[in-house]
Amino acid sequence: MVRIGGYLEPVEHDSLKAYVNGLGITFSSLASLLIHRELKHKRLPSLTIKYTKTVSSSTRRRVTTRLLDDELKLRLSDLAENAGLPIDHAVSILVRTELDERWLENAM
């Protein structure tokens, strides 16, 4: 297993916890789905424009997950690098996007 994560503002972190609890899944499950979705649709470059805000280092909270497939992290890392982002920033963008769009909730 490989670890991957990103940083969120406290209010985003709390929203994420409520969101996954409401869906009845873990953050690890959500993160895997979001990464698979990103690998298929490759929206990261366009999402970067909307989610340019950086998280304050004094208040940020880390979200971390373990992925079953090391290849997922490598592939996401490549996409992040091509978008000019560190991987933790890419993860933050994917999570923030999900909190706004509620793709998984709507799919269920």
VENQUI-V486654 format. One record per backbone hydrogen bond with DSSP energy under -0.5 kcal/mol. NH is the residue of the N-H (numbers start at 0). CO is the residue of the C=O. If there is no record, write none. Layout:
NH & CO
NH & CO
This chain:
1 & 66
3 & 64
5 & 62
7 & 60
12 & 8
13 & 9
14 & 10
15 & 11
16 & 12
17 & 13
18 & 14
19 & 15
20 & 16
21 & 17
22 & 18
23 & 19
24 & 19
29 & 25
30 & 26
31 & 27
32 & 28
33 & 29
34 & 30
35 & 31
36 & 32
37 & 33
38 & 34
39 & 35
40 & 36
41 & 37
45 & 42
46 & 42
47 & 43
48 & 44
49 & 45
50 & 46
51 & 48
58 & 55
59 & 55
60 & 7
62 & 5
64 & 3
66 & 1
66 & 64
69 & 67
71 & 68
72 & 68
73 & 69
74 & 70
75 & 71
76 & 72
77 & 73
78 & 74
79 & 75
80 & 76
81 & 77
82 & 78
83 & 80
84 & 79
88 & 85
89 & 85
90 & 86
91 & 87
92 & 88
93 & 89
94 & 90
95 & 91
96 & 92
97 & 93
98 & 94
99 & 95
100 & 96
101 & 97
105 & 101
106 & 102
107 & 103
